[in-house]
């Protein structure tokens, strides 16, 4: 590709929906009220998705309106890859991240 080095990074599997949603929510505003991810104002469809997507009573995203979930799903995969939520575990008295 024009002499520009690149590397494809493909996960072995997609994250679970709840993990993806938690990663996006934490990136937008974590428990310490720190914003780690901002969306450009011109991303109108993505902003509309995040404003209107809600969980159903069964614990799933309401995807009845197909025009409202595509952008946020795609962005959620990227955010969960770049800023995943990981569980902390204790091994031998030391706290570490479980992958």
Backbone as CSV, one residue per row, in Angstrom:
resi,resn,N_x,N_y,N_z,CA_x,CA_y,CA_z,C_x,C_y,C_z
1,UNK,0.828,-1.191,0.000,0.000,0.000,0.000,0.865,1.244,0.000
2,UNK,1.543,1.494,-1.073,2.309,2.721,-1.210,3.479,2.813,-0.257
3,UNK,3.984,1.692,0.242,5.115,1.704,1.142,4.776,2.078,2.577
4,UNK,3.518,2.225,2.892,3.107,2.562,4.248,2.884,1.262,5.019
5,UNK,3.644,1.049,6.093,3.463,-0.187,6.851,2.123,-0.176,7.594
6,UNK,1.488,-1.329,7.649,0.240,-1.454,8.379,0.110,-2.869,8.920
7,UNK,-0.785,-3.030,9.874,-1.019,-4.327,10.488,-2.511,-4.465,10.752
8,UNK,-3.087,-5.589,10.329,-4.487,-5.853,10.611,-4.599,-6.485,11.986
9,UNK,-5.466,-5.928,12.817,-5.698,-6.479,14.150,-7.153,-6.905,14.220
10,UNK,-7.388,-8.192,14.188,-8.738,-8.739,14.163,-8.942,-9.594,15.411
11,UNK,-9.981,-9.298,16.195,-10.222,-10.110,17.394,-10.682,-11.516,17.018
12,UNK,-10.469,-12.465,17.933,-10.886,-13.850,17.699,-12.407,-13.976,17.663
13,UNK,-13.089,-13.135,18.417,-14.548,-13.149,18.421,-15.055,-11.758,18.806
14,UNK,-16.305,-11.509,18.510,-16.911,-10.229,18.881,-17.212,-10.212,20.374
15,UNK,-17.131,-9.019,20.990,-17.477,-8.931,22.407,-18.989,-9.109,22.586
16,UNK,-19.393,-9.539,23.766,-20.811,-9.640,24.077,-21.425,-8.243,24.043
17,UNK,-22.698,-8.168,23.766,-23.379,-6.883,23.655,-23.223,-6.074,24.933
18,UNK,-23.413,-6.706,26.076,-23.310,-5.965,27.342,-21.893,-5.449,27.566
19,UNK,-20.878,-6.213,27.176,-19.496,-5.752,27.316,-19.240,-4.548,26.414
20,UNK,-19.788,-4.593,25.210,-19.618,-3.487,24.267,-20.319,-2.235,24.783
21,UNK,-21.531,-2.380,25.287,-22.276,-1.233,25.818,-21.566,-0.655,27.036
22,UNK,-21.087,-1.508,27.920,-20.369,-1.034,29.110,-19.089,-0.300,28.733
23,UNK,-18.383,-0.788,27.724,-17.148,-0.125,27.285,-17.452,1.276,26.758
24,UNK,-18.516,1.403,25.964,-18.889,2.718,25.419,-19.344,3.647,26.541
25,UNK,-20.190,3.156,27.430,-20.670,4.000,28.528,-19.519,4.490,29.396
26,UNK,-18.568,3.603,29.686,-17.421,3.980,30.514,-16.513,4.968,29.780
27,UNK,-16.389,4.806,28.472,-15.559,5.727,27.692,-16.193,7.113,27.636
28,UNK,-17.519,7.169,27.523,-18.202,8.456,27.466,-18.162,9.181,28.809
29,UNK,-18.279,8.429,29.914,-18.190,9.028,31.245,-17.998,7.907,32.257
30,UNK,-16.795,7.807,32.829,-16.515,6.709,33.757,-17.029,7.028,35.161
31,UNK,-16.789,6.135,36.097,-17.294,6.313,37.459,-16.738,7.547,38.147
32,UNK,-15.563,7.981,37.734,-14.970,9.197,38.282,-15.391,10.442,37.524
33,UNK,-16.418,10.307,36.670,-16.945,11.390,35.840,-15.911,11.946,34.870
34,UNK,-14.968,11.096,34.463,-13.939,11.492,33.500,-14.397,11.067,32.109
35,UNK,-14.346,11.982,31.152,-14.692,11.692,29.771,-13.427,11.263,29.042
36,UNK,-13.467,10.036,28.492,-12.303,9.529,27.763,-12.556,9.421,26.266
37,UNK,-13.773,9.723,25.841,-14.154,9.571,24.449,-15.180,10.638,24.098
38,UNK,-14.893,11.408,23.078,-15.816,12.446,22.628,-16.189,12.176,21.176
39,UNK,-17.420,12.481,20.834,-17.917,12.284,19.481,-17.999,13.646,18.803
40,UNK,-17.466,13.732,17.582,-17.479,14.990,16.842,-18.921,15.386,16.532
41,UNK,-19.252,16.666,16.666,-20.630,17.122,16.430,-21.164,16.812,15.034
42,UNK,-20.292,16.606,14.057,-20.769,16.274,12.705,-21.209,14.815,12.575
43,UNK,-20.945,13.999,13.567,-21.374,12.588,13.536,-22.825,12.511,13.972
44,UNK,-23.697,13.079,13.168,-25.102,13.237,13.520,-25.800,11.894,13.741
45,UNK,-25.575,10.931,12.847,-26.256,9.633,12.980,-25.791,8.905,14.241
46,UNK,-24.483,8.946,14.515,-23.953,8.281,15.704,-24.515,8.915,16.978
47,UNK,-24.557,10.224,17.025,-25.102,10.924,18.192,-26.576,10.570,18.377
48,UNK,-27.327,10.551,17.279,-28.751,10.192,17.365,-28.911,8.763,17.869
49,UNK,-28.055,7.859,17.404,-28.097,6.475,17.886,-27.901,6.419,19.391
50,UNK,-26.842,7.037,19.865,-26.547,6.971,21.298,-27.620,7.653,22.139
51,UNK,-28.273,8.661,21.601,-29.328,9.336,22.350,-30.612,8.514,22.430
52,UNK,-30.868,7.684,21.418,-32.155,6.991,21.365,-32.105,5.505,21.682
53,UNK,-30.946,4.869,21.631,-30.873,3.430,21.895,-31.110,3.173,23.381
54,UNK,-31.956,2.203,23.676,-32.291,1.868,25.062,-32.349,0.358,25.209
55,UNK,-32.235,-0.108,26.450,-32.376,-1.526,26.756,-33.853,-1.870,26.854
56,UNK,-34.198,-3.079,26.435,-35.567,-3.566,26.605,-35.686,-4.204,27.983
57,UNK,-36.864,-4.640,28.342,-37.067,-5.299,29.643,-36.343,-6.633,29.721
58,UNK,-36.052,-7.235,28.572,-35.351,-8.523,28.560,-33.841,-8.358,28.620
59,UNK,-33.351,-7.116,28.693,-31.918,-6.884,28.809,-31.189,-6.855,27.487
60,UNK,-31.895,-6.504,26.421,-31.276,-6.394,25.104,-31.524,-5.001,24.557
61,UNK,-30.734,-4.624,23.562,-30.929,-3.330,22.927,-32.190,-3.371,22.063
62,UNK,-32.956,-2.293,22.092,-34.171,-2.194,21.285,-33.765,-1.826,19.860
63,UNK,-33.848,-2.794,18.948,-33.411,-2.574,17.566,-34.583,-2.641,16.582
64,UNK,-35.749,-2.240,17.015,-36.896,-2.253,16.106,-36.689,-1.281,14.948
65,UNK,-36.074,-0.144,15.208,-35.779,0.825,14.152,-34.379,0.533,13.632
66,UNK,-34.279,-0.138,12.497,-32.989,-0.567,11.938,-32.063,0.603,11.599
67,UNK,-32.625,1.775,11.348,-31.801,2.937,11.037,-31.105,3.494,12.268
68,UNK,-31.530,3.072,13.448,-31.016,3.646,14.682,-29.963,2.813,15.387
69,UNK,-29.564,1.700,14.870,-28.610,0.906,15.644,-27.300,0.623,14.918
70,UNK,-27.247,0.846,13.631,-26.064,0.444,12.875,-24.813,1.244,13.265
71,UNK,-24.928,2.557,13.326,-23.766,3.397,13.629,-23.234,3.136,15.040
72,UNK,-24.137,3.031,16.006,-23.684,2.810,17.382,-23.111,1.407,17.564
73,UNK,-23.642,0.413,16.858,-23.054,-0.936,16.908,-21.624,-0.909,16.380
74,UNK,-21.444,-0.303,15.214,-20.112,-0.246,14.601,-19.122,0.489,15.498
75,UNK,-19.541,1.614,16.041,-18.660,2.385,16.918,-18.372,1.619,18.205
76,UNK,-19.365,0.887,18.699,-19.184,0.108,19.918,-18.112,-0.965,19.781
77,UNK,-18.031,-1.611,18.617,-16.972,-2.597,18.384,-15.597,-1.940,18.470
78,UNK,-15.468,-0.754,17.874,-14.183,-0.037,17.899,-13.821,0.390,19.313
79,UNK,-14.778,0.969,20.018,-14.507,1.436,21.386,-14.149,0.262,22.290
80,UNK,-14.862,-0.850,22.165,-14.555,-1.992,23.025,-13.207,-2.618,22.685
81,UNK,-12.704,-2.411,21.473,-11.372,-2.895,21.105,-10.292,-1.975,21.686
82,UNK,-10.529,-0.671,21.575,-9.533,0.313,22.018,-9.561,0.514,23.537
83,UNK,-10.757,0.527,24.137,-10.914,0.778,25.567,-11.810,-0.284,26.200
84,UNK,-11.369,-1.538,26.236,-12.241,-2.594,26.768,-12.417,-2.504,28.285
85,UNK,-13.499,-3.081,28.760,-13.717,-3.230,30.193,-13.124,-4.580,30.569
86,UNK,-12.246,-4.587,31.537,-11.604,-5.834,31.952,-11.846,-6.063,33.421
87,UNK,-11.909,-7.325,33.807,-12.100,-7.687,35.206,-10.757,-7.678,35.929
88,UNK,-10.768,-7.186,37.164,-9.575,-7.237,38.001,-9.593,-8.544,38.782
89,UNK,-8.432,-9.119,38.955,-8.328,-10.345,39.751,-7.123,-10.239,40.670
90,UNK,-7.156,-10.987,41.745,-6.057,-11.008,42.697,-5.330,-12.342,42.584
91,UNK,-4.019,-12.256,42.360,-3.187,-13.454,42.272,-1.988,-13.248,43.189
92,UNK,-1.861,-14.089,44.177,-0.737,-13.982,45.098,-0.638,-12.626,45.781
93,UNK,-1.767,-12.033,46.115,-1.762,-10.764,46.810,-1.603,-9.552,45.907
94,UNK,-1.426,-9.762,44.590,-1.280,-8.666,43.639,-2.530,-8.575,42.777
95,UNK,-2.940,-7.349,42.490,-4.122,-7.132,41.657,-3.662,-6.993,40.214
96,UNK,-4.346,-7.691,39.313,-4.009,-7.628,37.900,-5.264,-7.650,37.046
97,UNK,-5.071,-7.508,35.748,-6.166,-7.489,34.796,-6.326,-8.876,34.202
98,UNK,-7.587,-9.336,34.146,-7.875,-10.624,33.562,-8.332,-10.410,32.127
99,UNK,-7.660,-11.016,31.162,-8.055,-10.879,29.741,-9.068,-11.884,29.348
